[in-house]
Amino acid sequence: MHGYGDDKAKVLARLRRIEGQVRAIEQMVEGDRYCIDVLTQISASTSALKSVALLLLDDHLNHCVRQAAADGGEVADEKLAEASGAIARLVRS
């Protein structure tokens, strides 16, 4: 089971909500809505995606990385490197 197993329903619900937000943005563009209104909705969707990413990262650290650290060895090094890379990507985005 992945680290987000306990939060899977919550993650899926958030992603479906974001999917709806993105469809609404598409409709706004098709309907020639005001640019600032579209940008505001894009910002909200971006924030929502970052929130899901942080939830997944937290679950990964508390499940996968914690277990690998307890086991030690190369697996621990790999999981720490993965987590570090994921954090770097989130910070850059």
ZADODO-210163 format. One record per residue: residue number from 0; residue in one letter; chain; x, y, z of N, C-alpha, C, O in turn. Coordinates in nm, 4 decimals. Each point is the difference from the previous one (the first is absolute). Layout:
BEGIN
  nuro  rovex  pavex        nX        nY        nZ       caX       caY       caZ        cX        cY        cZ        oX        oY        oZ
   NUM      A      A         X         Y         Z         X         Y         Z         X         Y         Z         X         Y         Z
...
# end
This chain:
BEGIN
  nuro  rovex  pavex        nX        nY        nZ       caX       caY       caZ        cX        cY        cZ        oX        oY        oZ
     0      M      A    0.0854   -0.1181    0.0000   -0.0854    0.1181    0.0000    0.0895    0.1238    0.0000    0.1023    0.0044    0.0683
     1      H      A   -0.1422    0.0945   -0.1452    0.0728    0.1261   -0.0037   -0.0319    0.0819    0.1248   -0.0981   -0.0260    0.0696
     2      G      A    0.1827    0.1250   -0.0428   -0.0150    0.0821    0.1192   -0.1325    0.0719    0.0089   -0.0488    0.0273    0.1097
     3      Y      A   -0.0106    0.0040   -0.2250   -0.1258    0.0744    0.0009   -0.1219   -0.0908    0.0119   -0.1131    0.0467   -0.0133
     4      G      A    0.1344   -0.1741    0.0377   -0.1093   -0.0966    0.0057   -0.1127    0.0411    0.0924   -0.1174   -0.0154   -0.0337
     5      D      A    0.1524    0.0675    0.1501   -0.1032    0.0406    0.0957   -0.0745    0.1255   -0.0457   -0.1145    0.0222    0.0393
     6      D      A    0.1790    0.0590   -0.1216   -0.0597    0.1255   -0.0474   -0.0472   -0.0083   -0.1451   -0.0339    0.1019   -0.0602
     7      K      A    0.0316   -0.2214    0.0047   -0.0308   -0.0157   -0.1425   -0.1340    0.0629   -0.0374   -0.0089    0.0700   -0.1009
     8      A      A   -0.0933   -0.0933    0.1792   -0.1327    0.0567   -0.0312    0.0044    0.1521    0.0036   -0.0611    0.0663   -0.0838
     9      K      A    0.1333   -0.0112    0.1805    0.0118    0.1452    0.0115    0.0767    0.0571   -0.1203   -0.0384    0.1030   -0.0554
    10      V      A    0.1457   -0.1701    0.0161    0.0794    0.0448   -0.1145   -0.0840   -0.0041   -0.1270   -0.0001    0.0951   -0.0782
    11      L      A   -0.0711   -0.2051    0.0581   -0.0837   -0.0123   -0.1197   -0.1104    0.1052   -0.0033   -0.0296    0.0554   -0.1059
    12      A      A   -0.0309   -0.0278    0.2202   -0.1052    0.1020    0.0055    0.0561    0.1370   -0.0361   -0.0628    0.0758   -0.0739
    13      R      A    0.1798   -0.0444    0.1255    0.0627    0.1286   -0.0320    0.0346    0.0092   -0.1476   -0.0212    0.1037   -0.0630
    14      L      A    0.0747   -0.2126    0.0075    0.0353    0.0003   -0.1422   -0.1232    0.0155   -0.0891    0.0054    0.0678   -0.1027
    15      R      A   -0.1146   -0.1297    0.1414   -0.1238    0.0146   -0.0788   -0.0520    0.1437    0.0064   -0.0519    0.0526   -0.0984
    16      R      A    0.0665    0.0102    0.2153   -0.0397    0.1402    0.0140    0.0870    0.0893   -0.0890   -0.0500    0.0919   -0.0649
    17      I      A    0.1799   -0.1199    0.0629    0.0926    0.0762   -0.0837   -0.0330   -0.0210   -0.1472    0.0046    0.0937   -0.0797
    18      E      A   -0.0378   -0.2167    0.0446   -0.0392   -0.0295   -0.1380   -0.1201    0.0851   -0.0399   -0.0058    0.0521   -0.1115
    19      G      A   -0.0891   -0.0383    0.2024   -0.1165    0.0847   -0.0259    0.0390    0.1461   -0.0148   -0.0549    0.0710   -0.0843
    20      Q      A    0.1492   -0.0258    0.1659    0.0474    0.1375   -0.0104    0.0642    0.0246   -0.1361   -0.0224    0.1039   -0.0623
    21      V      A    0.1016   -0.1991    0.0171    0.0676    0.0157   -0.1293   -0.1020    0.0004   -0.1139    0.0141    0.0768   -0.0952
    22      R      A   -0.1155   -0.1611    0.1041   -0.1061    0.0027   -0.1031   -0.0714    0.1344    0.0003   -0.0353    0.0520   -0.1058
    23      A      A    0.0139    0.0043    0.2241   -0.0651    0.1307    0.0096    0.0877    0.1090   -0.0614   -0.0511    0.0934   -0.0618
    24      I      A    0.1819   -0.1049    0.0783    0.0912    0.0967   -0.0625   -0.0097   -0.0102   -0.1510   -0.0029    0.1015   -0.0697
    25      E      A   -0.0020   -0.2229    0.0196   -0.0144   -0.0201   -0.1444   -0.1285    0.0664   -0.0505    0.0001    0.0650   -0.1045
    26      Q      A   -0.1071   -0.0814    0.1779   -0.1273    0.0619   -0.0381    0.0085    0.1520    0.0068   -0.0607    0.0695   -0.0815
    27      M      A    0.1354   -0.0179    0.1781    0.0183    0.1444    0.0111    0.0703    0.0545   -0.1246   -0.0382    0.1037   -0.0542
    28      V      A    0.1414   -0.1755    0.0102    0.0736    0.0430   -0.1189   -0.0899   -0.0099   -0.1229   -0.0028    0.0908   -0.0831
    29      E      A   -0.0707   -0.2017    0.0721   -0.0927   -0.0150   -0.1130   -0.1053    0.1106    0.0003   -0.0448    0.0439   -0.1059
    30      G      A    0.0055    0.0011    0.2253   -0.1011    0.1040    0.0129    0.0568    0.1409   -0.0011   -0.0712    0.0964    0.0279
    31      D      A    0.2006   -0.0844   -0.0605    0.0646    0.1311   -0.0093   -0.0116    0.0811    0.1288   -0.0252    0.1205   -0.0039
    32      R      A    0.0437   -0.1869    0.1179   -0.0043    0.0698    0.1285    0.1210    0.0895    0.0163    0.1008   -0.0168   -0.0687
    33      Y      A   -0.1109    0.1100    0.1581    0.1035    0.0980    0.0281    0.1289   -0.0704    0.0434   -0.0033   -0.0920    0.0817
    34      C      A    0.1163    0.1358   -0.1367    0.1303   -0.0646    0.0236    0.0319   -0.0154    0.1489    0.0456   -0.1062    0.0427
    35      I      A   -0.0686    0.2089    0.0348    0.0339   -0.0041    0.1417   -0.0838   -0.1048    0.0719    0.0496   -0.0662    0.0913
    36      D      A   -0.1741    0.0501   -0.1301   -0.0839   -0.1040    0.0607    0.0547   -0.1391   -0.0314    0.0008   -0.0877    0.0864
    37      V      A    0.0447    0.0678   -0.2095    0.0579   -0.1285   -0.0396    0.1281   -0.0248    0.0784    0.0216   -0.1095    0.0521
    38      L      A    0.0630    0.2114   -0.0439    0.1255   -0.0132    0.0737   -0.0238   -0.0298    0.1479    0.0744   -0.0770    0.0609
    39      T      A   -0.1763    0.1369   -0.0042   -0.0345   -0.0260    0.1403   -0.0362   -0.1464    0.0193    0.0416   -0.0618    0.0980
    40      Q      A   -0.1178    0.0065   -0.1895   -0.0386   -0.1408    0.0101    0.1188   -0.0925   -0.0236    0.0095   -0.1057    0.0623
    41      I      A    0.0807    0.1443   -0.1513    0.1210   -0.0795   -0.0225    0.0837   -0.0014    0.1277    0.0529   -0.1041    0.0388
    42      S      A   -0.0411    0.2188    0.0256    0.0750    0.0088    0.1255   -0.0618   -0.0901    0.1069    0.0716   -0.0681    0.0734
    43      A      A   -0.2028    0.0681   -0.0651   -0.0686   -0.0850    0.0981    0.0253   -0.1481   -0.0289    0.0215   -0.0786    0.0922
    44      S      A   -0.0240    0.0408   -0.2200    0.0249   -0.1397   -0.0370    0.1441   -0.0394    0.0297    0.0263   -0.1110    0.0462
    45      T      A    0.0656    0.2011   -0.0724    0.1405   -0.0264    0.0287    0.0206   -0.0204    0.1496    0.0711   -0.0914    0.0417
    46      S      A   -0.1331    0.1765    0.0380    0.0109   -0.0138    0.1460   -0.0588   -0.1320    0.0472    0.0553   -0.0649    0.0888
    47      A      A   -0.1662    0.0254   -0.1475   -0.0634   -0.1262    0.0375    0.0900   -0.1189   -0.0345    0.0101   -0.0945    0.0783
    48      L      A    0.0551    0.0986   -0.1945    0.0923   -0.1067   -0.0375    0.1195   -0.0048    0.0946    0.0448   -0.1082    0.0380
    49      K      A    0.0066    0.2238   -0.0003    0.1125    0.0029    0.0937   -0.0413   -0.0582    0.1351    0.0796   -0.0665    0.0664
    50      S      A   -0.2022    0.0914   -0.0267   -0.0495   -0.0550    0.1257   -0.0025   -0.1528   -0.0046    0.0374   -0.0657    0.0971
    51      V      A   -0.0809    0.0100   -0.2084   -0.0003   -0.1454   -0.0166    0.1434   -0.0523   -0.0002    0.0291   -0.1034    0.0601
    52      A      A    0.0597    0.1749   -0.1275    0.1397   -0.0421   -0.0046    0.0606   -0.0030    0.1401    0.0735   -0.0928    0.0339
    53      L      A   -0.1036    0.1927    0.0468    0.0530    0.0029    0.1363   -0.0564   -0.1131    0.0855    0.0713   -0.0571    0.0826
    54      L      A   -0.1973    0.0250   -0.1020   -0.0601   -0.1127    0.0712    0.0709   -0.1300   -0.0375    0.0334   -0.0806    0.0869
    55      L      A   -0.0106    0.0608   -0.2175    0.0682   -0.1209   -0.0457    0.1445   -0.0047    0.0505    0.0494   -0.1058    0.0390
    56      L      A    0.0168    0.2200   -0.0400    0.1379    0.0047    0.0497    0.0059   -0.0347    0.1487    0.0866   -0.0759    0.0438
    57      D      A   -0.1785    0.1316    0.0319   -0.0048   -0.0293    0.1430   -0.0236   -0.1492    0.0240    0.0655   -0.0614    0.0842
    58      D      A   -0.1583    0.0048   -0.1582   -0.0265   -0.1438    0.0137    0.1228   -0.0818   -0.0395    0.0318   -0.1000    0.0643
    59      H      A    0.0369    0.1426   -0.1697    0.1193   -0.0721   -0.0451    0.1085    0.0033    0.1075    0.0621   -0.1019    0.0301
    60      L      A   -0.0404    0.2191    0.0267    0.1025    0.0125    0.1040   -0.0340   -0.0841    0.1225    0.0869   -0.0653    0.0577
    61      N      A   -0.2132    0.0676   -0.0190   -0.0407   -0.0695    0.1217   -0.0216   -0.1492   -0.0177   -0.0137   -0.0721    0.0988
    62      H      A    0.0106    0.0250   -0.2205   -0.0209   -0.1427   -0.0231    0.1228   -0.0611   -0.0673    0.0727   -0.0784    0.0609
    63      C      A   -0.0508    0.1144   -0.1846    0.1061   -0.0633   -0.0799    0.1393    0.0343    0.0511    0.0829   -0.0887    0.0200
    64      V      A   -0.0575    0.2177    0.0010    0.1340    0.0412    0.0425    0.0275   -0.0467    0.1428    0.1099   -0.0466    0.0302
    65      R      A   -0.2081    0.0589    0.0560    0.0186   -0.0449    0.1387    0.0332   -0.1496    0.0051    0.0899   -0.0415    0.0732
    66      Q      A   -0.1621   -0.0385   -0.1505    0.0253   -0.1448   -0.0015    0.1380   -0.0298   -0.0569    0.0727   -0.0837    0.0534
    67      A      A   -0.0362    0.1523   -0.1624    0.1312   -0.0222   -0.0600    0.1120    0.0408    0.0951    0.1026   -0.0675    0.0087
    68      A      A   -0.1228    0.1781    0.0623    0.1014    0.0450    0.0959    0.0159   -0.1036    0.1122    0.1115   -0.0254    0.0456
    69      A      A   -0.2204   -0.0327   -0.0025    0.0063   -0.1024    0.1049    0.0727   -0.1242   -0.0505    0.0737   -0.0645    0.0746
    70      D      A   -0.0954    0.0313   -0.2032    0.0659   -0.1168   -0.0586    0.1477    0.0273   -0.0274    0.0834   -0.0902    0.0087
    71      G      A   -0.0517    0.2166   -0.0423    0.1379    0.0396   -0.0266    0.0495   -0.0456   -0.1365   -0.0766   -0.0501   -0.0823
    72      G      A    0.2053    0.0684    0.0605    0.0636   -0.0461   -0.1236   -0.0293    0.0866   -0.1200   -0.0383    0.1163    0.0119
    73      E      A    0.0577   -0.1772   -0.1300   -0.0170    0.0721   -0.1264   -0.1441    0.0455   -0.0219   -0.0232    0.1064   -0.0575
    74      V      A   -0.0721   -0.1847    0.1020   -0.1408    0.0373   -0.0164   -0.0278    0.1313    0.0710   -0.0717    0.0850   -0.0529
    75      A      A    0.1269   -0.0674    0.1706   -0.0182    0.1247    0.0745    0.0590    0.1163   -0.0779   -0.0617    0.1059   -0.0115
    76      D      A    0.1819   -0.1262   -0.0423    0.0635    0.1059   -0.0790   -0.0840    0.0354   -0.1221   -0.0145    0.1175   -0.0337
    77      E      A   -0.0410   -0.2193   -0.0330   -0.0827    0.0228   -0.1189   -0.1272    0.0772    0.0353   -0.0372    0.0946   -0.0694
    78      K      A   -0.0282   -0.1351    0.1764   -0.1245    0.0674    0.0394    0.0254    0.1442    0.0414   -0.0800    0.0882   -0.0311
    79      L      A    0.1900   -0.0635    0.1006    0.0338    0.1371    0.0385    0.0306    0.0843   -0.1235   -0.0402    0.1161   -0.0075
    80      A      A    0.1109   -0.1739   -0.0892    0.0302    0.0724   -0.1242   -0.1284    0.0295   -0.0778   -0.0160    0.1091   -0.0547
    81      E      A   -0.0749   -0.2061    0.0499   -0.1292    0.0215   -0.0667   -0.0768    0.1134    0.0655   -0.0526    0.0880   -0.0682
    82      A      A    0.0463   -0.0903    0.2006   -0.0726    0.1038    0.0730    0.0643    0.1361   -0.0229   -0.0701    0.0991   -0.0205
    83      S      A    0.2010   -0.0937    0.0238    0.0706    0.1258   -0.0236   -0.0299    0.0530   -0.1396   -0.0242    0.1195   -0.0174
    84      G      A    0.0258   -0.2072   -0.0813   -0.0320    0.0398   -0.1379   -0.1427    0.0503   -0.0135   -0.0258    0.0981   -0.0697
    85      A      A   -0.0664   -0.1655    0.1365   -0.1407    0.0420   -0.0052   -0.0183    0.1372    0.0636   -0.0742    0.0838   -0.0514
    86      I      A    0.1422   -0.0616    0.1633   -0.0092    0.1309    0.0667    0.0577    0.1080   -0.0904   -0.0576    0.1081   -0.0120
    87      A      A    0.1702   -0.1364   -0.0513    0.0616    0.0972   -0.0907   -0.0943    0.0345   -0.1155   -0.0120    0.1168   -0.0370
    88      R      A   -0.0543   -0.2164   -0.0196   -0.0939    0.0255   -0.1099   -0.1180    0.0848    0.0470   -0.0454    0.0889   -0.0720
    89      L      A   -0.0041   -0.1161    0.1921   -0.1123    0.0781    0.0527    0.0399    0.1441    0.0246   -0.0773    0.0919   -0.0268
    90      V      A    0.1978   -0.0722    0.0777    0.0462    0.1357    0.0280    0.0178    0.0791   -0.1304   -0.0287    0.1196   -0.0048
    91      R      A    0.0755   -0.1860   -0.0994    0.0213    0.0667   -0.1299   -0.1318    0.0323   -0.0700   -0.0059    0.0927   -0.0808
    92      S      A   -0.0975   -0.1666    0.1104   -0.1262    0.0188   -0.0741   -0.0772    0.1202    0.0503   -0.1079    0.0298   -0.0512
# end
